[in-house]
Every structure is written in structure tokens, then in C-alpha cells.
Amino acid sequence: MPSYALITGASSGLGLAMAEALARRGRHLLLVARHRDPLEAVAGELTQRFGVEVLFRACDLGEPLRLSGFLLELEESDRRIDLLVNCAGVRSYGHFLAQEWADEQDLIELNVLALTRLCHALGNRMAVHGGGQILNVASLAAFQPGPWMATYAASKAYVLHFSEALREELKQTGIRVSVLCPGPVTSPLRWVERLRDGRRCLSPEQVALYTVRALARNRAVIIPGQGNRWLARGCRFASRWLARKVAGMINKRYRPRLPQ
Ligand SMILES: NC(=O)c1ccc[n+]([C@@H]2O[C@H](COP(=O)([O-])OP(=O)(O)OC[C@H]3O[C@@H](n4cnc5c(N)ncnc54)[C@H](OP(=O)(O)O)[C@@H]3O)[C@@H](O)[C@H]2O)c1
């Protein structure tokens, strides 16, 4: 019975690059995102190029009932998932009070609740099978408060701390937990494209390659890019007021260029 890597947010950006990097290494995949057509296209292409089995499932993970249905399906199937890559994530940007509450809630439902629930459900299955691996995708934004993207940065701080805590807790179960904290990545997200001026961005493929190697070495916190690693370290040593001031200044600077 083959085992699969389940990748959320696998139809685009980082999730897609992770799917390709893992398929290249012969992993069978189960891809998840909301829209079926892009998933089907990705699954077809990866199967053809790498000869691996690629299953896909369209599911809005931010909808608790739909997520329940998906988890039930997984439980009833005899497919073994030995790698979970929690990559699906959304962001909001701008003045917190000006955000639509529904968007803020959707962000928390997906970035925090769905990720945590997937770790719980699949972690339990992995424990029964004697082990597995979980990769949660946070961000460089996780290392300090993020004025002008307060909810997003806070959701990623949650992912970072939660994943590190889980890593310690789950050691005895044979489940290895890692957390990926990329800086800005070139991606279809237009606002990220606009952030690129003057800053060097890694491509999703570069991030995925670095991450897959780091996973093989069971690294705890994965930060692709030397500059990004220095930034993360700097945040740890800076006082909190300085870290939030600087983050606020940087984030606010890009605000006028962002879509409202
Ligand atoms: N891009 C960056 O610069 C950057 C930097 C640091 C961290 N990150 C993190 O990396 C992850 C991927 O970012 P990305 O830029 O590669 O994103 P992206 O290109 O926008 O892709 C997002 C993926 O998630 C899926 N998705 C969105 N909402 C979903 C939902 N409710 N349920 C299920 N799937 C959903 C999307 O497909 P559908 O639309 O079909 O659902 C898509 O496959 C995120 O967690 C992000 O926070 C990104």
C-alpha cells in the first residue's frame, strides 16, 4: 500500500512548487485546494512527468463542515498519509479596522484553525502508524508583530510557535514536525509582486528545493535565504518596540502600492 504526501494549497505558488519537488523525488501525492480544475491540471502534469500517483480533492479548508467531510473521507479510506504539508494560506493587508470582518475570520479559519485541525487528525493517524512528518508553512512575518498586516502576522506567529511546540511533544510518537518561514516569494499574489522592487525574492521553486532538503535533514525551523535568516535572528535580539516599529514602517511603506 503506497503512502502519500498531502499538500494543501497545492494548485499554486509554494504549494505547487512543493508538489513538484516531492513528485520529482518519487512521492505519491494528495493535493488539496478549493478549485478543482487547476488541481486536475497539476495532477495530470505531475503524473505524466514523474510517473507518480497524484490524487486531488477540491475542498474549502476554511469551511469547518467541508473540512470535517474531507477528514471523514480520509479516515474511511485506507490510504496512508505519512507527510502533511500545510501550505494553504491567505493574507489581509491594511488598517485592521478597515478590513471586512468576514475576510479576517476566513484568514483565521484557514491559517490557524484548519492547519491545527489537520495536524490533529493526521497526527493521530501517523502516531498509529508509528510516525510521519508534518511541515507547516508560516512566514518571516511570524518573528515580529506586523502592523498593517496584524492578523496575518499573528496567524503566522501562531503557526511558528504551535509547530515548534508540537515538534517537542510529538518526538516520542515518531512524528517529525518542521515549520517553513519564507520571506517574500515570487508568486501569483499581485501584492507580493509589488513588494519585489528593491528586495530580492526567491522563487517558489528555490524555496521548495531548499525545504525538501531541509525536511530530509529534519530541520525544525526552515528559513530559505541567508538574508532572511539574518532578519529572523535580528528580530530575536531587537527589543520588541523596535521590532514592531520597524515592521510597521516597512509594511506601511508598501501600503499605497497595494490593491485596496
Ligand atoms: N508568497 C509569499 O511571498 C509568501 C511568503 C511567506 C509565506 N507565505 C505562505 O506560503 C503559503 C502559500 O503562499 P502562496 O503565495 O504560494 O499562495 P498562493 O499562490 O496564493 O496559493 C494559495 C493556495 O492555497 C489554496 N487555497 C486558498 N484558500 C484556500 C482554502 N480556503 N481552502 C483550500 N485551499 C485554499 C489556493 O487554491 P484555491 O484558490 O483553488 O483554493 C492555492 O492553491 C501561505 O501559507 C502563505 O502565507 C507566502
The ligand as a MOL file (V3000), in Angstrom:
LIG
                    3D

  0  0  0     0  0            999 V3000
M  V30 BEGIN CTAB
M  V30 COUNTS 48 52 0 0 0
M  V30 BEGIN ATOM
M  V30 1 N 4.0200 34.2890 -1.3280 0
M  V30 2 C 4.8000 34.7410 -0.3610 0
M  V30 3 O 5.5530 35.7060 -0.5400 0
M  V30 4 C 4.7800 34.0800 0.9880 0
M  V30 5 C 5.7160 34.4890 1.9450 0
M  V30 6 C 5.7140 33.8670 3.1870 0
M  V30 7 C 4.7780 32.8810 3.4660 0
M  V30 8 N 3.8690 32.5240 2.5140 0 CHG=1
M  V30 9 C 2.8960 31.4850 2.8560 0
M  V30 10 O 3.0260 30.4230 1.9370 0
M  V30 11 C 1.7580 29.8060 1.7150 0
M  V30 12 C 1.4650 29.7760 0.2190 0
M  V30 13 O 1.5010 31.1090 -0.2600 0
M  V30 14 P 1.4910 31.4080 -1.8400 0
M  V30 15 O 1.9030 32.8080 -2.0060 0
M  V30 16 O 2.2300 30.3420 -2.5520 0 CHG=-1
M  V30 17 O -0.0760 31.3390 -2.0890 0
M  V30 18 P -0.9340 31.2700 -3.4350 0
M  V30 19 O -0.0710 31.2390 -4.6390 0
M  V30 20 O -1.9800 32.3250 -3.3210 0
M  V30 21 O -1.6520 29.8270 -3.2990 0
M  V30 22 C -2.5810 29.6000 -2.3020 0
M  V30 23 C -3.0470 28.1820 -2.4430 0
M  V30 24 O -3.9580 27.8960 -1.3760 0
M  V30 25 C -5.2190 27.4940 -1.9130 0
M  V30 26 N -6.2610 27.9740 -1.0150 0
M  V30 27 C -6.5780 29.2590 -0.7230 0
M  V30 28 N -7.6100 29.3080 0.1280 0
M  V30 29 C -7.9510 28.0190 0.3930 0
M  V30 30 C -8.9420 27.4160 1.1860 0
M  V30 31 N -9.8270 28.1370 1.8930 0
M  V30 32 N -9.0240 26.0610 1.2240 0
M  V30 33 C -8.1450 25.3050 0.4990 0
M  V30 34 N -7.1810 25.8180 -0.2740 0
M  V30 35 C -7.0810 27.1690 -0.3300 0
M  V30 36 C -5.2490 28.1190 -3.3110 0
M  V30 37 O -6.0830 27.4360 -4.2320 0
M  V30 38 P -7.6420 27.8020 -4.4140 0
M  V30 39 O -7.7170 29.2700 -4.6510 0
M  V30 40 O -8.1180 26.9550 -5.5310 0
M  V30 41 O -8.2490 27.4110 -3.1220 0
M  V30 42 C -3.7970 27.9370 -3.7280 0
M  V30 43 O -3.5810 26.5970 -4.1500 0
M  V30 44 C 0.7520 30.6240 2.5300 0
M  V30 45 O 0.5260 29.9910 3.7600 0
M  V30 46 C 1.4680 31.9600 2.7270 0
M  V30 47 O 1.0280 32.6190 3.8850 0
M  V30 48 C 3.8530 33.0970 1.2830 0
M  V30 END ATOM
M  V30 BEGIN BOND
M  V30 1 1 1 2
M  V30 2 2 2 3
M  V30 3 1 2 4
M  V30 4 1 4 5
M  V30 5 2 4 48
M  V30 6 2 5 6
M  V30 7 1 6 7
M  V30 8 2 7 8
M  V30 9 1 8 9
M  V30 10 1 8 48
M  V30 11 1 9 10
M  V30 12 1 9 46
M  V30 13 1 10 11
M  V30 14 1 11 12
M  V30 15 1 11 44
M  V30 16 1 12 13
M  V30 17 1 13 14
M  V30 18 2 14 15
M  V30 19 1 14 16
M  V30 20 1 14 17
M  V30 21 1 17 18
M  V30 22 2 18 19
M  V30 23 1 18 20
M  V30 24 1 18 21
M  V30 25 1 21 22
M  V30 26 1 22 23
M  V30 27 1 23 24
M  V30 28 1 23 42
M  V30 29 1 24 25
M  V30 30 1 25 26
M  V30 31 1 25 36
M  V30 32 1 26 27
M  V30 33 1 26 35
M  V30 34 2 27 28
M  V30 35 1 28 29
M  V30 36 1 29 30
M  V30 37 2 29 35
M  V30 38 1 30 31
M  V30 39 2 30 32
M  V30 40 1 32 33
M  V30 41 2 33 34
M  V30 42 1 34 35
M  V30 43 1 36 37
M  V30 44 1 36 42
M  V30 45 1 37 38
M  V30 46 2 38 39
M  V30 47 1 38 40
M  V30 48 1 38 41
M  V30 49 1 42 43
M  V30 50 1 44 45
M  V30 51 1 44 46
M  V30 52 1 46 47
M  V30 END BOND
M  V30 END CTAB
M  END
